[in-house]
């Protein structure tokens, strides 16, 4: 009797087991966790709403199959689709963030470049004003040969190549100017009036140019930048028939190259 009862209850047990819910799918659990985690990412829906929609749809399909006790294979399939769509959405969101950060960095660099350019223009304007002021104070003239500064005879004692104190002060100011342009060549040309022999005037004019050169070097100007020439009574700037004219002709001219490293044109 008991044996027969056991045989009758066996099919019922099998039926009850078959009707029980499928155990939870690990793939479904992973898909749900991954989707929930993605939803926490700010802006991901804007980055790839379609993939996030696909991920949600596949996740809901996997849940439905799980609730309907369908095979794990089908549940895992849709769970896998949900995870993949979520991963793609996350990756596209990350790439868009990188693009945005790159664009922001580019805009920032451009802004900095504009600010630096504006700063350079301001500095150049200040430097130009400063240069103009210095040149005006030194009675300089801009020419094709370069910037010419003329030191008249008052800087030297009569018939002498030694600079007077007033001359030293003027040369000091010129040295300060030259030290602001350390890569420009300098030519010092000495001149005399027509009084005396050509040979003597040639020698005196060079000695005066060399005297100015030594003073510039003492004030920090590199001697490698400086060349000198004695031109005697050549190239007068005024008639030698009057004392006033001869005084103008007794002079030293300092020529500064117009550009860094550019040679000074010969007369």
C-alpha positions as CSV (number, residue, x, y, z in Angstrom):
1,X,0.0,0.0,0.0
2,X,2.7,2.5,0.9
3,X,4.6,1.5,-2.2
4,X,1.6,2.3,-4.4
5,X,1.1,5.7,-2.6
6,X,4.8,6.5,-3.3
7,X,4.3,5.8,-6.9
8,X,1.3,8.1,-7.0
9,X,3.1,11.0,-5.3
10,X,6.2,10.8,-7.5
11,X,4.6,12.4,-10.6
12,X,3.0,15.1,-8.4
13,X,6.5,16.0,-7.0
14,X,7.9,16.2,-10.5
15,X,5.0,18.4,-11.6
16,X,5.5,20.7,-8.6
17,X,9.2,21.1,-9.3
18,X,8.6,21.8,-12.9
19,X,6.2,24.5,-12.0
20,X,8.6,26.2,-9.5
21,X,10.3,29.5,-10.7
22,X,13.6,29.3,-12.4
23,X,16.5,30.2,-10.1
24,X,17.7,33.8,-10.6
25,X,20.0,34.3,-13.6
26,X,23.4,35.8,-12.8
27,X,23.5,37.4,-16.2
28,X,20.2,39.1,-15.4
29,X,21.5,40.3,-12.1
30,X,24.6,41.7,-13.8
31,X,22.5,43.4,-16.4
32,X,20.3,45.1,-13.9
33,X,23.3,46.3,-11.8
34,X,25.1,47.6,-14.9
35,X,22.0,49.4,-16.1
36,X,21.3,51.0,-12.7
37,X,24.9,52.1,-12.5
38,X,24.8,53.7,-15.9
39,X,21.6,55.6,-15.0
40,X,23.7,57.3,-12.2
41,X,26.0,58.8,-14.8
42,X,25.1,62.4,-15.4
43,X,24.2,63.2,-19.0
44,X,24.4,59.6,-20.3
45,X,20.9,59.8,-21.7
46,X,21.9,62.9,-23.7
47,X,25.0,61.2,-25.0
48,X,23.3,58.0,-26.3
49,X,19.6,57.8,-25.6
50,X,19.1,55.1,-28.2
51,X,21.6,52.6,-26.7
52,X,20.2,53.2,-23.2
53,X,16.7,52.6,-24.6
54,X,17.9,49.4,-26.2
55,X,19.6,48.3,-22.9
56,X,16.3,48.9,-21.0
57,X,14.2,47.1,-23.6
58,X,16.5,44.1,-23.5
59,X,16.6,44.1,-19.7
60,X,12.8,44.1,-19.5
61,X,12.7,41.3,-22.0
62,X,15.1,39.2,-19.9
63,X,13.0,39.9,-16.8
64,X,9.9,38.8,-18.5
65,X,11.5,35.6,-19.7
66,X,12.8,35.0,-16.2
67,X,9.3,35.5,-14.7
68,X,7.8,33.1,-17.3
69,X,10.3,30.4,-16.4
70,X,11.8,30.4,-19.8
71,X,15.2,28.8,-20.4
72,X,18.3,30.4,-19.0
73,X,19.7,30.6,-22.5
74,X,17.0,33.1,-23.6
75,X,17.3,35.1,-20.4
76,X,21.1,35.2,-20.7
77,X,20.8,36.3,-24.3
78,X,18.7,39.3,-23.6
79,X,20.7,40.1,-20.4
80,X,23.8,40.1,-22.5
81,X,22.2,42.4,-25.1
82,X,21.3,44.8,-22.3
83,X,24.9,44.8,-20.9
84,X,26.4,45.4,-24.3
85,X,24.1,48.3,-25.1
86,X,24.8,49.8,-21.7
87,X,28.6,49.4,-22.2
88,X,28.3,51.1,-25.6
89,X,26.3,54.0,-24.2
90,X,28.9,54.4,-21.4
91,X,31.8,54.4,-23.9
92,X,30.1,56.9,-26.2
93,X,29.4,59.1,-23.2
94,X,33.0,59.0,-22.2
95,X,34.2,59.9,-25.7
96,X,31.8,62.8,-25.8
97,X,33.1,64.0,-22.5
98,X,36.7,63.8,-23.9
99,X,35.6,65.7,-27.0
100,X,34.0,68.4,-24.8
101,X,37.0,68.6,-22.6
102,X,39.3,68.8,-25.6
103,X,37.2,71.6,-27.1
104,X,37.1,73.5,-23.8
105,X,40.9,73.1,-23.6
106,X,41.2,74.3,-27.1
107,X,39.1,77.4,-26.4
108,X,41.0,78.0,-23.3
109,X,44.3,77.8,-25.2
110,X,42.9,80.2,-27.8
111,X,41.8,82.6,-25.1
112,X,45.2,82.4,-23.5
113,X,46.9,83.0,-26.9
114,X,44.6,86.0,-27.5
115,X,45.4,87.4,-24.0
116,X,49.2,86.8,-24.6
117,X,48.9,88.5,-28.0
118,X,47.2,91.4,-26.4
119,X,49.8,91.5,-23.7
120,X,52.6,91.4,-26.3
121,X,50.9,94.2,-28.3
122,X,50.7,96.3,-25.1
123,X,54.3,95.6,-24.3
124,X,55.3,96.4,-27.8
125,X,53.4,99.7,-27.7
126,X,55.0,100.6,-24.4
127,X,58.4,99.6,-25.8
128,X,57.7,101.7,-28.9
129,X,56.7,104.7,-26.8
130,X,59.8,104.2,-24.6
131,X,62.0,103.9,-27.7
132,X,60.5,107.1,-29.2
133,X,61.1,108.9,-26.0
134,X,64.7,107.7,-25.8
135,X,65.4,108.5,-29.4
136,X,64.0,112.0,-29.0
137,X,66.0,112.6,-25.9
138,X,69.2,111.4,-27.7
139,X,68.3,113.4,-30.9
140,X,68.4,110.1,-32.8
141,X,67.3,109.7,-36.5
142,X,65.9,106.6,-38.1
143,X,67.5,106.0,-41.5
144,X,68.0,103.1,-43.9
145,X,71.5,102.5,-42.5
146,X,70.0,102.2,-38.9
147,X,69.4,104.6,-36.0
148,X,71.9,107.4,-36.1
149,X,72.8,109.3,-32.9
150,X,75.1,112.3,-33.4
151,X,77.5,113.4,-30.6
152,X,78.7,116.9,-31.4
153,X,82.1,118.4,-30.5
154,X,80.9,119.6,-27.0
155,X,81.6,116.0,-25.8
156,X,85.4,116.4,-26.5
157,X,88.0,118.9,-25.4
158,X,89.4,121.0,-28.2
159,X,91.8,119.1,-30.4
160,X,91.4,116.0,-28.1
161,X,89.8,112.6,-28.3
162,X,89.1,112.4,-24.6
163,X,85.4,112.6,-23.6
164,X,84.4,115.3,-21.3
165,X,82.1,114.6,-18.3
166,X,79.1,115.8,-20.2
167,X,80.0,113.4,-23.0
168,X,80.3,110.5,-20.6
169,X,76.8,111.2,-19.4
170,X,75.4,111.1,-22.9
171,X,77.3,107.9,-23.8
172,X,75.9,106.3,-20.6
173,X,72.4,107.0,-21.7
174,X,73.2,105.5,-25.1
175,X,74.7,102.4,-23.5
176,X,71.6,101.9,-21.4
177,X,69.6,102.0,-24.7
178,X,72.0,99.6,-26.5
179,X,71.8,97.1,-23.6
180,X,68.1,96.8,-24.2
181,X,68.9,95.5,-27.7
182,X,71.9,93.2,-27.1
183,X,71.7,91.5,-30.6
184,X,72.1,94.7,-32.7
185,X,75.4,95.7,-34.2
186,X,76.8,99.2,-33.6
187,X,79.1,101.3,-35.8
188,X,80.9,104.4,-34.4
189,X,82.1,106.9,-37.0
190,X,84.3,109.8,-36.1
191,X,84.5,113.1,-38.1
192,X,86.5,116.3,-38.0
193,X,86.3,119.7,-39.6
194,X,88.6,120.7,-42.5
195,X,91.2,122.4,-40.3
196,X,94.5,120.5,-40.3
197,X,95.9,117.8,-42.6
198,X,93.9,114.9,-43.9
199,X,96.2,112.5,-42.2
200,X,95.9,114.2,-38.8
201,X,92.1,114.6,-39.1
202,X,91.8,110.9,-40.1
203,X,93.7,109.9,-37.0
204,X,91.8,112.2,-34.7
205,X,88.4,111.1,-36.0
206,X,89.2,107.5,-35.3
207,X,90.6,108.2,-31.9
208,X,87.3,110.0,-31.0
209,X,85.3,107.0,-32.3
210,X,87.5,104.6,-30.2
211,X,87.0,106.8,-27.1
212,X,83.3,106.5,-27.4
213,X,83.7,102.7,-28.0
214,X,85.7,102.3,-24.8
215,X,83.1,104.2,-22.8
216,X,80.3,102.1,-24.2
217,X,82.2,98.9,-23.3
218,X,82.7,100.2,-19.7
219,X,79.0,100.6,-19.5
220,X,78.3,96.9,-20.4
221,X,78.0,97.0,-24.2
222,X,79.8,94.0,-25.7
223,X,82.9,95.0,-27.8
224,X,82.1,92.3,-30.3
225,X,79.0,94.3,-31.3
226,X,81.0,97.5,-32.0
227,X,83.1,98.5,-34.9
228,X,84.7,101.9,-35.4
229,X,85.7,104.1,-38.4
230,X,87.6,107.4,-38.6
231,X,86.4,109.3,-41.6
232,X,88.2,112.6,-41.0
233,X,86.8,115.6,-42.7
234,X,84.6,113.6,-45.2
235,X,80.9,113.8,-45.2
236,X,80.5,117.3,-43.7
237,X,77.0,118.2,-42.4
238,X,77.7,122.0,-42.6
239,X,80.0,124.4,-44.4
240,X,83.6,124.5,-43.0
241,X,83.7,128.2,-43.8
242,X,82.3,129.3,-40.4
243,X,83.1,128.3,-36.8
244,X,79.5,127.2,-36.3
245,X,79.7,125.0,-39.4
246,X,83.1,123.5,-38.4
247,X,81.7,122.7,-34.9
248,X,78.9,120.7,-36.4
249,X,81.3,118.8,-38.6
250,X,83.4,117.8,-35.5
251,X,81.2,115.0,-34.4
252,X,80.9,111.3,-33.7
253,X,77.9,109.3,-35.0
254,X,76.7,106.1,-33.5
255,X,74.8,103.9,-35.9
256,X,72.6,101.1,-34.5
257,X,71.4,98.3,-36.8
258,X,67.7,98.4,-37.5
259,X,67.2,94.7,-36.8
260,X,68.9,92.0,-34.7
261,X,71.9,90.5,-36.4
262,X,71.5,92.8,-39.5
263,X,74.7,94.4,-40.7
264,X,74.9,98.2,-41.0
265,X,75.1,99.6,-44.6
266,X,78.3,101.2,-45.5
267,X,78.4,104.8,-46.7
